[in-house]
Amino acid sequence: MLHRPVLAVWGRWAAVAAATLALTACMVPQWQKPGTPAAAIVAGMGQPQVKVPLEGGGERWVYSRQPAGQQVYHMVFDAQQRLQSVEQVLDEAHFQRLRPGHDNRESVHRYFGKPALLEGVGNFKGDIWTYRIQQNGIDRQAHVFIDPQGVVQRIMFTDEPRQDDDRGR
């Protein structure tokens, strides 16, 4: 019969082994190295939410952690399906690149993926796509106003309401 201290050591080792296995089973986008074959990325991360063809035969894959997460990763592949770069694009600077009156529902989806929330307000006829972002350690939201014709009209940023926020009391 094993003594309790031996069981405790084995239990800790089993927990460490399980955690290590879990970490290796799910790949982290920003840790991927240039040159990795696309097939290896799919094997470790699954299919991307969006694939966008690029000039020269490459592709940009969009992996989103919305609605719970605050990251959207672009993984750019060359024509030989080898990873070229990984970039986290869910931040104010990338939303500022949107061009009201020019960008549309499809271009926003191809760049940022599905929003965390699809909303509407009484004083705007159209949809508001809301993405959860983090800016300088502050939880925020980026709101993309898309009119009934599918054209981006404006982008607005707000602090994300928190469940433990008691300002409204």
C-alpha positions in Angstrom: 0.0 0.0 0.0 1.3 3.5 -0.9 1.7 6.1 1.8 -0.1 9.4 1.6 3.1 11.4 0.8 3.8 9.2 -2.2 0.3 9.5 -3.5 0.5 13.3 -3.1 3.7 13.4 -5.2 2.1 11.2 -7.9 -1.0 13.3 -7.9 1.1 16.5 -8.4 3.0 14.8 -11.3 -0.2 13.7 -12.9 -1.6 17.2 -12.7 1.5 18.7 -14.2 1.4 16.0 -17.0 -2.2 16.8 -17.7 -1.6 20.5 -17.8 1.4 20.0 -20.2 -0.8 17.8 -22.4 -3.6 20.4 -22.5 -1.1 23.2 -23.4 0.4 21.3 -26.3 -3.1 20.3 -27.5 -4.1 23.9 -28.2 -1.7 26.1 -30.1 -1.3 29.8 -29.3 -1.4 31.9 -32.4 1.3 34.4 -31.4 3.8 31.6 -30.6 3.8 30.2 -34.2 7.0 30.5 -36.1 7.4 31.8 -39.7 7.7 28.9 -42.1 5.2 26.7 -40.3 3.1 24.8 -42.9 -0.6 25.8 -43.0 -1.5 22.1 -42.4 0.3 22.2 -39.0 -1.6 25.3 -38.0 -5.0 23.8 -38.9 -4.0 20.6 -37.1 -3.2 22.5 -33.9 -5.8 25.3 -34.0 -8.6 24.1 -36.3 -10.0 26.0 -39.2 -9.9 29.8 -39.2 -13.1 31.7 -39.0 -12.2 33.6 -42.1 -9.8 33.0 -45.1 -9.0 36.0 -47.3 -7.1 35.5 -50.6 -4.1 37.8 -51.0 -2.2 39.0 -54.1 0.5 36.6 -55.2 -1.5 33.5 -54.1 -1.2 33.8 -50.4 -3.9 34.0 -47.8 -4.8 35.8 -44.5 -6.4 33.6 -41.9 -8.5 35.2 -39.2 -8.7 33.5 -35.8 -11.0 35.3 -33.4 -11.4 34.9 -29.7 -14.6 36.9 -29.7 -17.1 37.0 -27.9 -15.3 36.2 -24.7 -11.7 37.0 -25.6 -10.2 40.4 -26.7 -8.0 39.2 -29.5 -8.3 38.6 -33.3 -5.2 37.2 -34.9 -4.2 37.5 -38.6 -2.0 34.7 -39.8 -0.5 35.5 -43.2 0.5 32.6 -45.5 2.5 32.8 -48.7 1.5 31.0 -52.0 3.3 27.8 -50.7 1.1 27.8 -47.6 3.9 28.7 -45.2 3.3 31.1 -42.3 4.8 34.5 -42.9 3.5 36.5 -40.0 1.1 36.6 -37.0 -0.5 39.9 -35.8 -3.1 40.7 -33.1 -5.4 43.3 -34.8 -8.1 43.8 -32.2 -7.1 47.3 -31.0 -8.0 50.9 -31.6 -5.3 51.6 -34.2 -6.6 48.8 -36.5 -10.2 50.0 -36.1 -9.1 53.6 -36.9 -8.0 52.2 -40.3 -11.6 51.6 -41.3 -12.9 54.1 -43.8 -16.4 55.3 -43.1 -18.4 55.6 -46.4 -16.0 53.1 -48.1 -15.6 50.0 -45.9 -18.6 47.7 -45.7 -20.0 44.8 -43.7 -18.0 42.3 -45.8 -14.6 44.1 -45.4 -15.1 44.5 -41.6 -15.9 40.7 -41.4 -12.9 39.8 -43.5 -10.6 41.9 -41.3 -12.0 41.4 -37.8 -14.3 38.3 -38.0 -17.6 38.1 -36.3 -18.3 40.7 -33.6 -18.9 39.9 -30.0 -22.3 41.6 -30.1 -24.7 42.7 -32.9 -26.6 45.6 -31.5 -28.9 48.5 -32.6 -30.0 51.8 -31.1 -33.0 54.0 -31.8 -31.1 56.9 -33.3 -29.2 54.9 -36.0 -30.9 52.9 -38.7 -28.6 49.9 -39.1 -26.5 47.4 -37.2 -23.8 48.1 -34.7 -21.1 45.5 -34.6 -19.4 45.5 -31.2 -16.0 44.0 -30.6 -14.4 43.5 -27.2 -10.9 45.0 -27.1 -8.2 45.9 -24.6 -6.4 49.1 -24.8 -3.5 50.0 -22.4 -4.9 47.4 -20.0 -8.4 48.8 -20.0 -11.3 46.7 -21.2 -13.0 48.6 -24.0 -15.4 48.1 -26.9 -15.1 49.1 -30.5 -18.5 49.9 -32.1 -18.8 49.8 -35.9 -21.9 51.4 -37.2 -23.1 49.8 -40.5 -26.1 51.3 -42.3 -28.9 49.3 -44.0 -26.9 49.3 -47.3 -24.0 47.6 -45.5 -21.7 50.6 -45.5 -19.6 51.6 -42.4 -20.8 55.0 -41.2 -18.7 55.5 -38.1 -16.5 53.9 -35.4 -16.9 54.7 -31.8 -15.0 53.4 -28.7 -16.4 53.1 -25.1 -15.1 51.6 -21.9 -16.6 48.1 -21.4 -19.2 48.0 -18.6 -18.1 45.7 -15.8 -20.3 43.4 -13.7 -18.7 44.6 -10.5 -19.1 48.3 -11.5 -21.3 50.1 -8.9 -21.3 53.5 -10.5 -24.9 53.1 -11.6 -26.2 52.6 -8.0 
